[in-house]
Amino acid sequence: CALTLRKPHQKNKYTQALEIARFASAPWTQVRGGFSKLLKAAETYAKNQGYVQLVSYCDLRFGTGEVYSKTGFELANQNTGLNYWYTDGLVRHDRFKFRAQPGKPEAQVALENGVFKVFGCGNVLYTKAL
């Protein structure tokens, strides 16, 4: 298993927090207590660095957030709404790559680049005080 931390993208909202950016295990592998063990190490690190909170988003394409509830996180936001990306049929691109430009809406920029929108299921935000 691996767990990575980063400063949240919403820096103004979560000034004293670290975000769990990714948690993963080897394909087709379950590690009992893997998240809990890595979370404990992340909490220790965060506290030692002066952070007071952990935040994490559950991507609803892959789960329901049950692991967060079981490890002491609180539900902070029921659903962030649908999210989307762009694809050329082979590669998924972040939507910010095709932002509106002066005189061109986002849809036109995407069309000119030969990509189309694909939707996700949204995210749920969890927080944990340290």
C-alpha positions in Angstrom: 0.0 0.0 0.0 1.0 3.6 -0.4 -0.5 6.8 0.9 0.6 10.3 -0.3 0.0 13.7 1.3 0.0 17.2 -0.2 -1.1 20.7 0.6 -4.8 21.1 -0.4 -5.6 22.8 -3.6 -8.0 25.0 -1.6 -5.2 26.6 0.4 -7.3 29.5 1.7 -10.0 27.2 3.1 -7.6 24.6 4.6 -4.6 26.6 5.8 -3.5 24.2 8.5 -4.4 20.9 6.8 -2.8 18.3 4.8 -4.7 16.4 2.1 -4.5 12.7 1.5 -4.0 12.8 -2.2 -3.8 9.1 -3.0 -4.2 5.8 -1.3 -3.6 2.6 -3.3 -2.6 -1.0 -3.0 -1.1 -3.4 -5.5 -3.7 -4.4 -8.2 -6.0 -7.2 -7.0 -4.5 -7.0 -3.5 -6.2 -6.3 -0.2 -4.1 -5.4 2.8 -6.0 -5.7 6.1 -5.5 -2.6 8.1 -3.3 -1.1 5.4 -5.1 2.3 5.3 -5.2 2.5 9.2 -1.5 1.8 9.5 -0.5 4.4 6.9 -3.0 6.9 8.3 -1.4 6.6 11.7 2.0 7.4 10.2 0.4 10.3 8.2 -1.2 11.7 11.4 2.1 11.6 13.3 3.9 13.3 10.4 1.2 16.0 10.1 1.2 16.7 13.8 5.0 17.0 13.9 4.8 19.5 11.0 2.2 21.7 12.9 -0.9 20.7 10.9 -4.2 20.4 12.8 -6.4 18.6 10.2 -6.3 16.0 7.5 -8.7 16.2 4.5 -9.5 13.7 1.8 -11.8 13.3 -1.1 -13.5 10.0 -1.9 -13.9 9.6 -5.6 -17.4 8.1 -5.9 -16.4 6.2 -9.1 -14.3 3.9 -6.9 -15.9 3.8 -3.4 -18.3 5.2 -0.9 -15.9 6.5 1.8 -16.5 3.8 4.3 -12.8 3.5 5.1 -12.8 7.1 6.2 -15.8 6.7 8.5 -14.2 3.6 10.0 -11.0 5.5 10.7 -12.4 8.6 12.5 -13.0 11.0 9.6 -16.1 13.1 9.6 -18.3 13.7 6.5 -17.8 17.4 5.6 -19.6 17.5 2.3 -22.2 15.1 1.0 -21.2 15.5 -2.7 -19.1 18.0 -4.6 -21.3 17.5 -7.6 -20.4 15.9 -11.0 -16.9 16.3 -12.1 -15.5 16.0 -15.7 -12.4 15.6 -17.8 -11.7 15.7 -21.5 -10.5 12.8 -23.6 -9.3 12.2 -27.1 -10.5 8.6 -26.8 -7.1 7.4 -25.6 -5.9 9.8 -22.8 -7.9 11.5 -20.1 -6.9 15.2 -19.7 -7.6 17.5 -16.8 -10.4 20.0 -17.7 -8.1 23.0 -16.8 -6.0 22.2 -19.9 -8.9 23.4 -22.0 -10.1 26.5 -20.1 -11.9 29.3 -21.9 -9.6 31.8 -23.6 -10.3 35.4 -24.5 -13.2 35.3 -27.0 -13.5 31.5 -26.8 -15.6 29.4 -24.4 -14.3 26.2 -23.0 -16.5 24.1 -25.3 -14.9 25.7 -28.4 -11.4 25.3 -27.1 -12.1 21.6 -26.5 -13.7 21.2 -30.0 -10.6 22.8 -31.6 -8.4 20.3 -29.7 -10.4 17.3 -30.8 -11.4 16.3 -27.3 -14.8 15.6 -25.7 -16.1 15.7 -22.2 -16.5 12.6 -20.0 -18.2 12.8 -16.6 -17.3 11.3 -13.2 -19.6 10.6 -10.3 -18.4 13.4 -8.0 -16.5 13.3 -4.8 -17.3 13.3 -1.1 -15.1 15.3 1.3 -14.0 13.9 4.7 -12.0 15.7 7.4 -10.2 14.6 10.5 -9.0 16.8 13.3 -5.6 15.9 14.7 
